[in-house]
Amino acid sequence: MASEEEKLKAIRERIDQIDEDIQRLINERAGQAQEVARVKLEAGSEAQFYRPEREAQVLRTVRDRNAGPLGAEEMARLFREIMSACLALEQPMKIAFLGPEGTYTQAAALKHFGHAVTTVPLAGVDEVFREVEAGSCHYGVVPVENSTEGVVTHTLDRFLVSSLVVCGEVELRIHHQLQSKDAALCDIHRVYSHQQSLGQCREWLDANLPTVERVAVSSNAEAARLAAQEVGAAAIASETAAEIYELNILAASIEDEPENTTRFLIIGKNGTLASGEDKTSLLLSTRNEPGALFRLIEPFESHNISMSRIESRPSRRATWDYVFFIDINGHIDDEPVAQALEELKKETTLLKVLGSYPKAVL
């Protein structure tokens, strides 16, 4: 009868063989990615190497065929990194994000594009848009809404004046950590964080630090940077920010809602083909008259199109004039969506398709 050591040796030898096969196949896949790049460049037209719809289809297939024991999302994340490394052989990409280093927006960028891209931190949402518009970065990642605190108005307002389109979306579960150079809660007299994060942790702060000053700053990573320089200060930020700025985590997962999730948009210059599971974001305006809003959304109902979000913002064109940001299920190339948009033209004073893009996979 084989001893325990003999059984383990046999298992380890099998693992070594599997690792060798995996490495060989990954390199074979990378070679095929290089061949794709060669074919695209030989075609003579301006090559588009990153194809959001193709990547979404691959990741959905990986997720749906997964048989375990690894979870479907974990398997998809592994493939995301393989795809990221292979794409870097075709075209190394620069991705702008709302910085500084260590923000949740950077985490969203890496979740969507993988770690083989270069992430470029910028100080504001408007700067992310400008860098992509100028061609200095291939794509940008910006926050658009949180499940508990609502929309990020700076992002919506920028779409009013930008020519960029939405190419994808990322949903990121947000876990806030209270972090500081100090070692105890009783030492804290000021808390820095983004306004959204302060709102997402309001109940915890009221219960545990009711008299402490709360200071809103441009990002959670900026909050961590400030806390690292000030005795008695703390930040609400990510675990990554705590590592970057060498802060102690005084309390973990202090968000009031366990399912707290932020949605981010991928912005770029090129539209995206249909992937089979898509969303379309629209910017609409209509006349200020009775029944106008009803007529604005009626075409979606008549064509059996689900509307997942509607937000109003001042148009900046006239006093009390508003525009509506609407998300619907489907792609502009889908016949029901195309028909609904054609009908909408009769009811709108402004109709701008911000983009059709794959629904978040991971």
Secondary structure, DSSP 8 states (H G I E B T S, - for coil): ---HHHHHHHHHHHHHHHHHHHHHHHHHHHHHHHHHHHHHHHT-S------HHHHHHHHHHHHHH--SSS-HHHHHHHHHHHHHHHHHHH---EEEEESSTT-HHHHHHHHHH-TTSEEEEESSHHHHHHHHHTTSSSEEEEEEEETTTEE-HHHHHHHTT---EEEEEEEEE---EEEESSSSGGG--EEEEEHHHHHHTHHHHHHH-TTSEEEEES-HHHHHHHHTTSTTEEEEE-HHHHHHTT-EEEES---SSTT-EEEEEEEESS-----SSEEEEEEEE--SSTTHHHHHHHHHHHTT--EEEEEEEE-SSSTT-EEEEEEEES-TTSHHHHHHHHHHTTT-SEEEEEEEEE----
